[in-house]
Amino acid sequence: MGAVTTPQLVDVVDTISGVRTYSSGGSRTLSSCDVERWGLRIEHPTPEDPFSDAEVTWLLPELGLRLTTYRARSRHSRSGPSVLSAVRVERDHRHWQTTDLLLGLAVPGGTTPRIVRNEEFAAAVAGRVLRPGDADQALRTIHRTLEELSNVNHNLTSWLTWQGIYDSWPPL
């Protein structure tokens, strides 16, 4: 069974109203939305998810990446991997628009990252949902990031520091 091809996923964060709007038409009110020198830091609750309490996302426009983790509901639960997704980011003084390029890296911490969403990516390329330039950008971004992570022994905190981002990940 092949992957289902969907239209490009685009979401927009309005930094003034603190709302994230998805291409599906849904939206989320953000519990935090902070423009940083390195990008955008957002968080919102995930009441529909029985395992996670909140989604924490950092947009890193200069790197073409979105970094996401889910904060567990229970302090005793094991957290899932952080995910670095290739994205195209366009922004102005108020709006940050991200186009998901459908390829990413799951970074579990302490072990080798793995490429994720590759079947969805391949279906989007074959179905011409992703333009050739976006597909090339996604591949270059993920392979570059994987190589950079390997240079710091797959340590996401060290990689962020190497990128000039000194904030704690995952956030407390």
Secondary structure, DSSP 8 states (H G I E B T S, - for coil): ---------EEEEETTTTEEEETTS-EEE-SEEEEETTEEEEEEE-TT-SSEEEEEEEEETTTTEEEEEEEESSTTS----EEEEEEEEEE-SSEEEEEEEEEEEEE-SSS--EEESHHHHHHHHHTTSS-HHHHHHHHHHHHHHHHHHHHTTT-HHHHHHHTT--S-SS--
